[in-house]
Amino acid sequence: MWGEARGEIKEGWIAVAAVVANRTRAQTNQFGLTVEAVCQKPAQFSCWNTNATDPDEIANHNAMVNVGPSDPIFAQCMDLARQYIDGQIADPTGGATYYFNPGKVLPTWAANMTLTATIGNHTFYKP
């Protein structure tokens, strides 16, 4: 949540958690079988791209691996993630397993997906 959406509204943070949860629930090798595997699947979440060449992505990755609970946004993300896992927060994405920021990229796969939500600067999709 912190690495992908900390600049978004809180509902955007939750939406990222929902996508990770939806991918984990799918239990496919395409996404990964655990939360960790889903998050770190190559080329899926830019904050985890260890082979990034974009200076902003590299800086974001480095910041993310060094963030901790003393960061107030990170602490809020952790609290919201716990609430989401505990079922206290509903999925605001309508079951999305994909998302992107249309101001930055326009992936070709989006044409074959169903738009489920627009939250902050991200659009969310499912097959």
N, CA, C and O atoms as CSV, one atom per row, in Angstrom:
chain,resi,resn,atom,element,x,y,z
A,1,MET,N,N,0.837,-1.188,0.000
A,1,MET,CA,C,0.000,0.000,0.000
A,1,MET,C,C,0.881,1.251,0.000
A,1,MET,O,O,0.672,2.172,-0.790
A,2,TRP,N,N,1.862,1.267,0.891
A,2,TRP,CA,C,2.734,2.427,1.005
A,2,TRP,C,C,3.536,2.629,-0.275
A,2,TRP,O,O,3.631,3.748,-0.780
A,3,GLY,N,N,4.105,1.564,-0.794
A,3,GLY,CA,C,4.953,1.665,-1.978
A,3,GLY,C,C,4.210,2.003,-3.244
A,3,GLY,O,O,4.765,2.653,-4.129
A,4,GLU,N,N,2.979,1.582,-3.352
A,4,GLU,CA,C,2.210,1.795,-4.569
A,4,GLU,C,C,1.303,3.018,-4.526
A,4,GLU,O,O,1.046,3.624,-5.566
A,5,ALA,N,N,0.812,3.395,-3.347
A,5,ALA,CA,C,-0.275,4.388,-3.345
A,5,ALA,C,C,-0.209,5.421,-2.226
A,5,ALA,O,O,-1.223,6.049,-1.923
A,6,ARG,N,N,0.938,5.614,-1.612
A,6,ARG,CA,C,0.973,6.532,-0.466
A,6,ARG,C,C,0.579,7.953,-0.823
A,6,ARG,O,O,0.188,8.714,0.062
A,7,GLY,N,N,0.669,8.334,-2.081
A,7,GLY,CA,C,0.269,9.668,-2.511
A,7,GLY,C,C,-1.206,9.781,-2.838
A,7,GLY,O,O,-1.680,10.848,-3.228
A,8,GLU,N,N,-1.926,8.695,-2.684
A,8,GLU,CA,C,-3.357,8.659,-2.990
A,8,GLU,C,C,-4.189,8.920,-1.738
A,8,GLU,O,O,-3.662,9.020,-0.630
A,9,ILE,N,N,-5.487,9.028,-1.939
A,9,ILE,CA,C,-6.422,9.113,-0.816
A,9,ILE,C,C,-6.456,7.755,-0.117
A,9,ILE,O,O,-6.057,6.746,-0.698
A,10,LYS,N,N,-6.927,7.730,1.117
A,10,LYS,CA,C,-6.929,6.472,1.890
A,10,LYS,C,C,-7.688,5.360,1.178
A,10,LYS,O,O,-7.288,4.198,1.251
A,11,GLU,N,N,-8.784,5.698,0.487
A,11,GLU,CA,C,-9.510,4.661,-0.245
A,11,GLU,C,C,-8.600,4.043,-1.318
A,11,GLU,O,O,-8.747,2.866,-1.648
A,12,GLY,N,N,-7.680,4.818,-1.853
A,12,GLY,CA,C,-6.718,4.289,-2.816
A,12,GLY,C,C,-5.750,3.309,-2.182
A,12,GLY,O,O,-5.361,2.322,-2.807
A,13,TRP,N,N,-5.362,3.574,-0.953
A,13,TRP,CA,C,-4.505,2.626,-0.228
A,13,TRP,C,C,-5.246,1.305,-0.053
A,13,TRP,O,O,-4.697,0.227,-0.286
A,14,ILE,N,N,-6.503,1.417,0.363
A,14,ILE,CA,C,-7.320,0.222,0.578
A,14,ILE,C,C,-7.522,-0.526,-0.732
A,14,ILE,O,O,-7.522,-1.757,-0.757
A,15,ALA,N,N,-7.692,0.211,-1.812
A,15,ALA,CA,C,-7.895,-0.415,-3.119
A,15,ALA,C,C,-6.689,-1.265,-3.522
A,15,ALA,O,O,-6.855,-2.343,-4.094
A,16,VAL,N,N,-5.492,-0.793,-3.231
A,16,VAL,CA,C,-4.291,-1.580,-3.525
A,16,VAL,C,C,-4.298,-2.859,-2.682
A,16,VAL,O,O,-3.976,-3.935,-3.184
A,17,ALA,N,N,-4.660,-2.744,-1.423
A,17,ALA,CA,C,-4.759,-3.937,-0.566
A,17,ALA,C,C,-5.780,-4.913,-1.132
A,17,ALA,O,O,-5.572,-6.126,-1.098
A,18,ALA,N,N,-6.878,-4.387,-1.651
A,18,ALA,CA,C,-7.920,-5.242,-2.225
A,18,ALA,C,C,-7.406,-5.996,-3.445
A,18,ALA,O,O,-7.692,-7.183,-3.602
A,19,VAL,N,N,-6.659,-5.331,-4.300
A,19,VAL,CA,C,-6.104,-5.998,-5.481
A,19,VAL,C,C,-5.162,-7.124,-5.054
A,19,VAL,O,O,-5.218,-8.225,-5.601
A,20,VAL,N,N,-4.310,-6.848,-4.091
A,20,VAL,CA,C,-3.400,-7.894,-3.596
A,20,VAL,C,C,-4.207,-9.052,-3.019
A,20,VAL,O,O,-3.908,-10.213,-3.298
A,21,ALA,N,N,-5.224,-8.748,-2.221
A,21,ALA,CA,C,-6.063,-9.797,-1.626
A,21,ALA,C,C,-6.805,-10.579,-2.709
A,21,ALA,O,O,-6.882,-11.806,-2.643
A,22,ASN,N,N,-7.346,-9.887,-3.693
A,22,ASN,CA,C,-8.074,-10.565,-4.777
A,22,ASN,C,C,-7.154,-11.471,-5.575
A,22,ASN,O,O,-7.551,-12.568,-5.968
A,23,ARG,N,N,-5.943,-11.030,-5.816
A,23,ARG,CA,C,-4.979,-11.880,-6.526
A,23,ARG,C,C,-4.582,-13.083,-5.670
A,23,ARG,O,O,-4.440,-14.193,-6.184
A,24,THR,N,N,-4.404,-12.867,-4.383
A,24,THR,CA,C,-4.036,-13.976,-3.497
A,24,THR,C,C,-5.174,-14.994,-3.437
A,24,THR,O,O,-4.934,-16.200,-3.494
A,25,ARG,N,N,-6.402,-14.512,-3.322
A,25,ARG,CA,C,-7.559,-15.423,-3.279
A,25,ARG,C,C,-7.708,-16.234,-4.559
A,25,ARG,O,O,-8.225,-17.351,-4.525
A,26,ALA,N,N,-7.264,-15.689,-5.683
A,26,ALA,CA,C,-7.377,-16.392,-6.966
A,26,ALA,C,C,-6.540,-17.668,-6.979
A,26,ALA,O,O,-6.845,-18.602,-7.721
A,27,GLN,N,N,-5.472,-17.715,-6.150
A,27,GLN,CA,C,-4.610,-18.891,-6.035
A,27,GLN,C,C,-4.162,-19.421,-7.397
A,27,GLN,O,O,-4.354,-20.593,-7.720
A,28,THR,N,N,-3.563,-18.531,-8.185
A,28,THR,CA,C,-3.016,-18.927,-9.478
A,28,THR,C,C,-1.533,-18.609,-9.507
A,28,THR,O,O,-1.071,-17.681,-8.844
A,29,ASN,N,N,-0.800,-19.381,-10.278
A,29,ASN,CA,C,0.624,-19.101,-10.450
A,29,ASN,C,C,0.836,-17.782,-11.187
A,29,ASN,O,O,1.884,-17.150,-11.054
A,30,GLN,N,N,-0.163,-17.371,-11.966
A,30,GLN,CA,C,-0.068,-16.095,-12.677
A,30,GLN,C,C,0.164,-14.948,-11.697
A,30,GLN,O,O,0.975,-14.060,-11.957
A,31,PHE,N,N,-0.544,-14.968,-10.579
A,31,PHE,CA,C,-0.442,-13.892,-9.598
A,31,PHE,C,C,0.490,-14.236,-8.443
A,31,PHE,O,O,1.183,-13.362,-7.923
A,32,GLY,N,N,0.509,-15.479,-8.050
A,32,GLY,CA,C,1.238,-15.911,-6.858
A,32,GLY,C,C,0.259,-16.504,-5.867
A,32,GLY,O,O,-0.939,-16.225,-5.920
A,33,LEU,N,N,0.771,-17.319,-4.967
A,33,LEU,CA,C,-0.095,-18.056,-4.056
A,33,LEU,C,C,-0.171,-17.466,-2.658
A,33,LEU,O,O,-1.033,-17.849,-1.866
A,34,THR,N,N,0.727,-16.533,-2.348
A,34,THR,CA,C,0.737,-15.884,-1.047
A,34,THR,C,C,0.768,-14.369,-1.250
A,34,THR,O,O,1.059,-13.890,-2.346
A,35,VAL,N,N,0.472,-13.632,-0.206
A,35,VAL,CA,C,0.529,-12.168,-0.298
A,35,VAL,C,C,1.928,-11.727,-0.729
A,35,VAL,O,O,2.078,-10.875,-1.604
A,36,GLU,N,N,2.937,-12.311,-0.109
A,36,GLU,CA,C,4.316,-11.954,-0.461
A,36,GLU,C,C,4.612,-12.256,-1.922
A,36,GLU,O,O,5.200,-11.429,-2.619
A,37,ALA,N,N,4.209,-13.437,-2.395
A,37,ALA,CA,C,4.455,-13.811,-3.793
A,37,ALA,C,C,3.704,-12.890,-4.748
A,37,ALA,O,O,4.239,-12.505,-5.788
A,38,VAL,N,N,2.477,-12.538,-4.405
A,38,VAL,CA,C,1.695,-11.620,-5.236
A,38,VAL,C,C,2.398,-10.267,-5.322
A,38,VAL,O,O,2.577,-9.728,-6.414
A,39,CYS,N,N,2.789,-9.727,-4.189
A,39,CYS,CA,C,3.424,-8.409,-4.163
A,39,CYS,C,C,4.739,-8.389,-4.919
A,39,CYS,O,O,5.059,-7.404,-5.584
A,40,GLN,N,N,5.497,-9.459,-4.823
A,40,GLN,CA,C,6.834,-9.471,-5.404
A,40,GLN,C,C,6.909,-10.131,-6.776
A,40,GLN,O,O,8.000,-10.326,-7.311
A,41,LYS,N,N,5.758,-10.477,-7.348
A,41,LYS,CA,C,5.741,-11.051,-8.691
A,41,LYS,C,C,6.393,-10.058,-9.650
A,41,LYS,O,O,5.996,-8.893,-9.690
A,42,PRO,N,N,7.376,-10.495,-10.413
A,42,PRO,CA,C,8.072,-9.564,-11.299
A,42,PRO,C,C,7.130,-8.796,-12.235
A,42,PRO,O,O,6.200,-9.362,-12.811
A,43,ALA,N,N,7.396,-7.515,-12.367
A,43,ALA,CA,C,6.713,-6.611,-13.293
A,43,ALA,C,C,5.224,-6.410,-12.999
A,43,ALA,O,O,4.464,-6.043,-13.895
A,44,GLN,N,N,4.802,-6.648,-11.754
A,44,GLN,CA,C,3.404,-6.457,-11.416
A,44,GLN,C,C,3.158,-5.174,-10.623
A,44,GLN,O,O,2.260,-4.402,-10.958
A,45,PHE,N,N,3.937,-4.946,-9.593
A,45,PHE,CA,C,3.813,-3.747,-8.777
A,45,PHE,C,C,5.136,-2.999,-8.881
A,45,PHE,O,O,6.179,-3.514,-8.475
A,46,SER,N,N,5.093,-1.793,-9.421
A,46,SER,CA,C,6.341,-1.083,-9.731
A,46,SER,C,C,7.227,-0.871,-8.517
A,46,SER,O,O,8.449,-0.802,-8.654
A,47,CYS,N,N,6.640,-0.765,-7.331
A,47,CYS,CA,C,7.471,-0.533,-6.147
A,47,CYS,C,C,8.373,-1.722,-5.834
A,47,CYS,O,O,9.355,-1.568,-5.107
A,48,TRP,N,N,8.063,-2.899,-6.364
A,48,TRP,CA,C,8.876,-4.088,-6.120
A,48,TRP,C,C,9.828,-4.396,-7.268
A,48,TRP,O,O,10.546,-5.394,-7.217
A,49,ASN,N,N,9.848,-3.553,-8.308
A,49,ASN,CA,C,10.713,-3.810,-9.458
A,49,ASN,C,C,12.174,-3.579,-9.085
A,49,ASN,O,O,12.640,-2.440,-9.063
A,50,THR,N,N,12.882,-4.640,-8.798
A,50,THR,CA,C,14.286,-4.514,-8.415
A,50,THR,C,C,15.183,-4.258,-9.620
A,50,THR,O,O,16.337,-3.862,-9.454
A,51,ASN,N,N,14.677,-4.475,-10.814
A,51,ASN,CA,C,15.469,-4.225,-12.019
A,51,ASN,C,C,15.006,-2.955,-12.735
A,51,ASN,O,O,15.252,-2.794,-13.931
A,52,ALA,N,N,14.347,-2.068,-12.024
A,52,ALA,CA,C,13.844,-0.826,-12.619
A,52,ALA,C,C,14.996,0.027,-13.125
A,52,ALA,O,O,16.091,0.020,-12.564
A,53,THR,N,N,14.726,0.756,-14.189
A,53,THR,CA,C,15.706,1.704,-14.713
A,53,THR,C,C,15.226,3.142,-14.544
A,53,THR,O,O,16.018,4.080,-14.637
A,54,ASP,N,N,13.932,3.313,-14.296
A,54,ASP,CA,C,13.375,4.650,-14.077
A,54,ASP,C,C,13.844,5.171,-12.721
A,54,ASP,O,O,13.647,4.497,-11.710
A,55,PRO,N,N,14.456,6.344,-12.672
A,55,PRO,CA,C,14.978,6.863,-11.400
A,55,PRO,C,C,13.907,7.003,-10.309
A,55,PRO,O,O,14.194,6.787,-9.131
A,56,ASP,N,N,12.683,7.360,-10.691
A,56,ASP,CA,C,11.607,7.476,-9.701
A,56,ASP,C,C,11.246,6.117,-9.114
A,56,ASP,O,O,11.013,6.000,-7.911
A,57,GLU,N,N,11.199,5.077,-9.968
A,57,GLU,CA,C,10.902,3.729,-9.478
A,57,GLU,C,C,12.008,3.226,-8.559
A,57,GLU,O,O,11.734,2.598,-7.536
A,58,ILE,N,N,13.250,3.501,-8.924
A,58,ILE,CA,C,14.378,3.073,-8.092
A,58,ILE,C,C,14.320,3.762,-6.729
A,58,ILE,O,O,14.504,3.117,-5.696
A,59,ALA,N,N,14.065,5.068,-6.727
A,59,ALA,CA,C,13.977,5.820,-5.470
A,59,ALA,C,C,12.810,5.322,-4.634
A,59,ALA,O,O,12.934,5.198,-3.416
A,60,ASN,N,N,11.678,5.036,-5.268
A,60,ASN,CA,C,10.513,4.540,-4.534
A,60,ASN,C,C,10.807,3.179,-3.923
A,60,ASN,O,O,10.476,2.937,-2.762
A,61,HIS,N,N,11.421,2.293,-4.686
A,61,HIS,CA,C,11.760,0.963,-4.160
A,61,HIS,C,C,12.700,1.082,-2.962
A,61,HIS,O,O,12.494,0.439,-1.933
A,62,ASN,N,N,13.723,1.903,-3.105
A,62,ASN,CA,C,14.680,2.074,-2.009
A,62,ASN,C,C,14.009,2.651,-0.771
A,62,ASN,O,O,14.306,2.235,0.349
A,63,ALA,N,N,13.112,3.600,-0.963
A,63,ALA,CA,C,12.387,4.183,0.174
A,63,ALA,C,C,11.496,3.129,0.829
A,63,ALA,O,O,11.408,3.053,2.054
A,64,MET,N,N,10.836,2.316,0.000
A,64,MET,CA,C,9.905,1.324,0.524
A,64,MET,C,C,10.609,0.266,1.373
A,64,MET,O,O,10.107,-0.111,2.431
A,65,VAL,N,N,11.745,-0.207,0.927
A,65,VAL,CA,C,12.419,-1.259,1.689
A,65,VAL,C,C,13.041,-0.723,2.974
A,65,VAL,O,O,13.462,-1.497,3.833
A,66,ASN,N,N,13.098,0.593,3.105
A,66,ASN,CA,C,13.666,1.187,4.313
A,66,ASN,C,C,12.642,1.861,5.213
A,66,ASN,O,O,13.004,2.379,6.270
A,67,VAL,N,N,11.371,1.867,4.818
A,67,VAL,CA,C,10.347,2.526,5.633
A,67,VAL,C,C,10.011,1.662,6.851
A,67,VAL,O,O,10.182,0.443,6.828
A,68,GLY,N,N,9.543,2.294,7.884
A,68,GLY,CA,C,9.174,1.564,9.090
A,68,GLY,C,C,8.017,2.227,9.805
A,68,GLY,O,O,7.469,3.215,9.316
A,69,PRO,N,N,7.641,1.700,10.952
A,69,PRO,CA,C,6.461,2.177,11.671
A,69,PRO,C,C,6.552,3.616,12.170
A,69,PRO,O,O,5.540,4.191,12.571
A,70,SER,N,N,7.748,4.210,12.153
A,70,SER,CA,C,7.846,5.608,12.572
A,70,SER,C,C,7.313,6.553,11.493
A,70,SER,O,O,7.046,7.721,11.774
A,71,ASP,N,N,7.157,6.061,10.269
A,71,ASP,CA,C,6.569,6.861,9.195
A,71,ASP,C,C,5.055,6.863,9.391
A,71,ASP,O,O,4.450,5.791,9.404
A,72,PRO,N,N,4.415,8.034,9.544
A,72,PRO,CA,C,2.987,8.069,9.854
A,72,PRO,C,C,2.096,7.469,8.768
A,72,PRO,O,O,1.081,6.851,9.087
A,73,ILE,N,N,2.447,7.635,7.504
A,73,ILE,CA,C,1.630,7.054,6.434
A,73,ILE,C,C,1.785,5.536,6.436
A,73,ILE,O,O,0.806,4.815,6.240
A,74,PHE,N,N,3.004,5.044,6.654
A,74,PHE,CA,C,3.222,3.608,6.740
A,74,PHE,C,C,2.402,3.019,7.893
A,74,PHE,O,O,1.773,1.973,7.740
A,75,ALA,N,N,2.412,3.687,9.029
A,75,ALA,CA,C,1.641,3.214,10.186
A,75,ALA,C,C,0.151,3.166,9.853
A,75,ALA,O,O,-0.533,2.215,10.232
A,76,GLN,N,N,-0.354,4.164,9.159
A,76,GLN,CA,C,-1.770,4.167,8.764
A,76,GLN,C,C,-2.059,3.039,7.775
A,76,GLN,O,O,-3.097,2.383,7.862
A,77,CYS,N,N,-1.142,2.818,6.837
A,77,CYS,CA,C,-1.319,1.717,5.874
A,77,CYS,C,C,-1.371,0.375,6.593
A,77,CYS,O,O,-2.205,-0.471,6.270
A,78,MET,N,N,-0.493,0.176,7.560
A,78,MET,CA,C,-0.488,-1.077,8.321
A,78,MET,C,C,-1.812,-1.261,9.065
A,78,MET,O,O,-2.366,-2.360,9.086
A,79,ASP,N,N,-2.314,-0.199,9.668
A,79,ASP,CA,C,-3.583,-0.267,10.389
A,79,ASP,C,C,-4.729,-0.606,9.432
A,79,ASP,O,O,-5.568,-1.453,9.741
A,80,LEU,N,N,-4.765,0.051,8.275
A,80,LEU,CA,C,-5.815,-0.234,7.296
A,80,LEU,C,C,-5.692,-1.648,6.743
A,80,LEU,O,O,-6.704,-2.305,6.501
A,81,ALA,N,N,-4.465,-2.124,6.540
A,81,ALA,CA,C,-4.272,-3.493,6.055
A,81,ALA,C,C,-4.821,-4.500,7.060
A,81,ALA,O,O,-5.467,-5.476,6.678
A,82,ARG,N,N,-4.561,-4.261,8.349
A,82,ARG,CA,C,-5.100,-5.158,9.389
A,82,ARG,C,C,-6.630,-5.135,9.383
A,82,ARG,O,O,-7.273,-6.180,9.481
A,83,GLN,N,N,-7.199,-3.954,9.270
A,83,GLN,CA,C,-8.655,-3.838,9.230
A,83,GLN,C,C,-9.221,-4.550,8.001
A,83,GLN,O,O,-10.262,-5.204,8.078
A,84,TYR,N,N,-8.532,-4.418,6.873
A,84,TYR,CA,C,-8.992,-5.084,5.650
A,84,TYR,C,C,-8.947,-6.595,5.822
A,84,TYR,O,O,-9.910,-7.293,5.504
A,85,ILE,N,N,-7.826,-7.095,6.327
A,85,ILE,CA,C,-7.674,-8.538,6.540
A,85,ILE,C,C,-8.724,-9.063,7.514
A,85,ILE,O,O,-9.233,-10.170,7.342
A,86,ASP,N,N,-9.049,-8.276,8.531
A,86,ASP,CA,C,-10.048,-8.671,9.534
A,86,ASP,C,C,-11.482,-8.534,9.043
A,86,ASP,O,O,-12.418,-8.853,9.775
A,87,GLY,N,N,-11.666,-8.061,7.809
A,87,GLY,CA,C,-13.012,-7.930,7.252
A,87,GLY,C,C,-13.761,-6.695,7.711
A,87,GLY,O,O,-14.976,-6.608,7.531
A,88,GLN,N,N,-13.063,-5.744,8.297
A,88,GLN,CA,C,-13.709,-4.526,8.766
A,88,GLN,C,C,-13.881,-3.491,7.660
A,88,GLN,O,O,-14.615,-2.516,7.822
A,89,ILE,N,N,-13.203,-3.707,6.536
A,89,ILE,CA,C,-13.264,-2.795,5.402
A,89,ILE,C,C,-13.610,-3.603,4.155
A,89,ILE,O,O,-13.014,-4.649,3.902
A,90,ALA,N,N,-14.569,-3.117,3.384
A,90,ALA,CA,C,-14.995,-3.799,2.162
A,90,ALA,C,C,-14.072,-3.449,0.991
A,90,ALA,O,O,-13.371,-2.437,1.012
A,91,ASP,N,N,-14.091,-4.296,-0.010
A,91,ASP,CA,C,-13.322,-4.094,-1.237
A,91,ASP,C,C,-13.949,-2.949,-2.041
A,91,ASP,O,O,-15.069,-3.093,-2.531
A,92,PRO,N,N,-13.256,-1.826,-2.186
A,92,PRO,CA,C,-13.821,-0.721,-2.954
A,92,PRO,C,C,-13.639,-0.862,-4.462
A,92,PRO,O,O,-14.088,-0.009,-5.227
A,93,THR,N,N,-12.971,-1.952,-4.893
A,93,THR,CA,C,-12.641,-2.106,-6.318
A,93,THR,C,C,-13.610,-2.988,-7.083
A,93,THR,O,O,-13.492,-3.108,-8.303
A,94,GLY,N,N,-14.553,-3.600,-6.411
A,94,GLY,CA,C,-15.467,-4.499,-7.109
A,94,GLY,C,C,-14.796,-5.771,-7.594
A,94,GLY,O,O,-15.174,-6.323,-8.627
A,95,GLY,N,N,-13.796,-6.239,-6.848
A,95,GLY,CA,C,-13.144,-7.500,-7.198
A,95,GLY,C,C,-11.993,-7.368,-8.178
A,95,GLY,O,O,-11.594,-8.358,-8.791
A,96,ALA,N,N,-11.457,-6.182,-8.337
A,96,ALA,CA,C,-10.381,-5.959,-9.308
A,96,ALA,C,C,-9.127,-6.758,-8.972
A,96,ALA,O,O,-8.788,-6.967,-7.807
A,97,THR,N,N,-8.457,-7.195,-10.025
A,97,THR,CA,C,-7.162,-7.859,-9.880
A,97,THR,C,C,-6.058,-7.100,-10.627
A,97,THR,O,O,-4.901,-7.519,-10.641
A,98,TYR,N,N,-6.434,-5.992,-11.238
A,98,TYR,CA,C,-5.484,-5.162,-11.971
A,98,TYR,C,C,-5.788,-3.691,-11.721
A,98,TYR,O,O,-6.925,-3.322,-11.427
A,99,TYR,N,N,-4.762,-2.857,-11.840
A,99,TYR,CA,C,-4.962,-1.421,-11.797
A,99,TYR,C,C,-3.768,-0.717,-12.417
A,99,TYR,O,O,-2.699,-1.301,-12.591
A,100,PHE,N,N,-3.971,0.534,-12.742
A,100,PHE,CA,C,-2.885,1.367,-13.244
A,100,PHE,C,C,-3.285,2.827,-13.134
A,100,PHE,O,O,-4.447,3.157,-12.896
A,101,ASN,N,N,-2.312,3.681,-13.308
A,101,ASN,CA,C,-2.528,5.123,-13.300
A,101,ASN,C,C,-2.564,5.576,-14.759
A,101,ASN,O,O,-1.517,5.613,-15.406
A,102,PRO,N,N,-3.742,5.924,-15.299
A,102,PRO,CA,C,-3.821,6.286,-16.709
A,102,PRO,C,C,-3.072,7.573,-17.055
A,102,PRO,O,O,-2.849,7.857,-18.232
A,103,GLY,N,N,-2.686,8.345,-16.055
A,103,GLY,CA,C,-1.867,9.519,-16.306
A,103,GLY,C,C,-0.419,9.179,-16.568
A,103,GLY,O,O,0.357,10.021,-17.020
A,104,LYS,N,N,-0.050,7.914,-16.277
A,104,LYS,CA,C,1.343,7.493,-16.453
A,104,LYS,C,C,1.508,6.404,-17.498
A,104,LYS,O,O,2.485,6.408,-18.246
A,105,VAL,N,N,0.563,5.469,-17.560
A,105,VAL,CA,C,0.655,4.355,-18.511
A,105,VAL,C,C,-0.736,4.023,-19.044
A,105,VAL,O,O,-1.749,4.379,-18.443
A,106,LEU,N,N,-0.762,3.339,-20.178
A,106,LEU,CA,C,-2.008,2.813,-20.727
A,106,LEU,C,C,-1.719,1.419,-21.265
A,106,LEU,O,O,-1.443,1.249,-22.452
A,107,PRO,N,N,-1.783,0.417,-20.383
A,107,PRO,CA,C,-1.423,-0.937,-20.805
A,107,PRO,C,C,-2.412,-1.509,-21.820
A,107,PRO,O,O,-3.611,-1.238,-21.759
A,108,THR,N,N,-1.901,-2.286,-22.731
A,108,THR,CA,C,-2.749,-2.866,-23.774
A,108,THR,C,C,-3.778,-3.833,-23.206
A,108,THR,O,O,-4.854,-3.997,-23.780
A,109,TRP,N,N,-3.461,-4.477,-22.079
A,109,TRP,CA,C,-4.392,-5.450,-21.504
A,109,TRP,C,C,-5.706,-4.809,-21.055
A,109,TRP,O,O,-6.720,-5.499,-20.956
A,110,ALA,N,N,-5.706,-3.521,-20.786
A,110,ALA,CA,C,-6.904,-2.854,-20.265
A,110,ALA,C,C,-8.083,-2.935,-21.240
A,110,ALA,O,O,-9.237,-2.951,-20.813
A,111,ALA,N,N,-7.801,-2.986,-22.536
A,111,ALA,CA,C,-8.867,-3.042,-23.537
A,111,ALA,C,C,-9.696,-4.320,-23.421
A,111,ALA,O,O,-10.851,-4.348,-23.846
A,112,ASN,N,N,-9.120,-5.369,-22.853
A,112,ASN,CA,C,-9.805,-6.656,-22.734
A,112,ASN,C,C,-10.355,-6.913,-21.337
A,112,ASN,O,O,-10.774,-8.031,-21.036
A,113,MET,N,N,-10.361,-5.904,-20.486
A,113,MET,CA,C,-10.811,-6.048,-19.102
A,113,MET,C,C,-12.052,-5.204,-18.852
A,113,MET,O,O,-12.418,-4.346,-19.655
A,114,THR,N,N,-12.690,-5.473,-17.714
A,114,THR,CA,C,-13.855,-4.706,-17.281
A,114,THR,C,C,-13.415,-3.691,-16.237
A,114,THR,O,O,-12.835,-4.055,-15.215
A,115,LEU,N,N,-13.690,-2.433,-16.493
A,115,LEU,CA,C,-13.403,-1.374,-15.534
A,115,LEU,C,C,-14.353,-1.536,-14.349
A,115,LEU,O,O,-15.570,-1.592,-14.527
A,116,THR,N,N,-13.797,-1.611,-13.148
A,116,THR,CA,C,-14.635,-1.800,-11.960
A,116,THR,C,C,-14.701,-0.574,-11.066
A,116,THR,O,O,-15.671,-0.393,-10.330
A,117,ALA,N,N,-13.667,0.279,-11.124
A,117,ALA,CA,C,-13.663,1.451,-10.244
A,117,ALA,C,C,-12.573,2.417,-10.689
A,117,ALA,O,O,-11.575,2.029,-11.296
A,118,THR,N,N,-12.795,3.675,-10.371
A,118,THR,CA,C,-11.767,4.697,-10.474
A,118,THR,C,C,-11.653,5.307,-9.088
A,118,THR,O,O,-12.616,5.860,-8.556
A,119,ILE,N,N,-10.476,5.200,-8.516
A,119,ILE,CA,C,-10.245,5.688,-7.149
A,119,ILE,C,C,-8.967,6.512,-7.185
A,119,ILE,O,O,-7.894,5.998,-7.501
A,120,GLY,N,N,-9.091,7.787,-6.862
A,120,GLY,CA,C,-7.936,8.659,-6.939
A,120,GLY,C,C,-7.409,8.690,-8.351
A,120,GLY,O,O,-8.167,8.912,-9.295
A,121,ASN,N,N,-6.121,8.472,-8.509
A,121,ASN,CA,C,-5.486,8.498,-9.834
A,121,ASN,C,C,-5.396,7.125,-10.495
A,121,ASN,O,O,-4.744,6.984,-11.529
A,122,HIS,N,N,-6.034,6.122,-9.919
A,122,HIS,CA,C,-5.941,4.772,-10.475
A,122,HIS,C,C,-7.284,4.279,-10.993
A,122,HIS,O,O,-8.342,4.621,-10.464
A,123,THR,N,N,-7.214,3.469,-12.038
A,123,THR,CA,C,-8.397,2.751,-12.539
A,123,THR,C,C,-8.183,1.275,-12.256
A,123,THR,O,O,-7.065,0.769,-12.348
A,124,PHE,N,N,-9.266,0.589,-11.912
A,124,PHE,CA,C,-9.204,-0.802,-11.462
A,124,PHE,C,C,-10.013,-1.672,-12.408
A,124,PHE,O,O,-11.075,-1.276,-12.888
A,125,TYR,N,N,-9.490,-2.871,-12.668
A,125,TYR,CA,C,-10.070,-3.758,-13.676
A,125,TYR,C,C,-10.090,-5.212,-13.195
A,125,TYR,O,O,-9.346,-5.616,-12.301
A,126,LYS,N,N,-10.977,-5.969,-13.834
A,126,LYS,CA,C,-10.968,-7.423,-13.671
A,126,LYS,C,C,-11.299,-8.036,-15.013
A,126,LYS,O,O,-11.874,-7.378,-15.879
A,127,PRO,N,N,-10.936,-9.301,-15.189
A,127,PRO,CA,C,-11.221,-9.973,-16.480
A,127,PRO,C,C,-12.712,-10.066,-16.750
A,127,PRO,O,O,-13.121,-10.598,-17.782
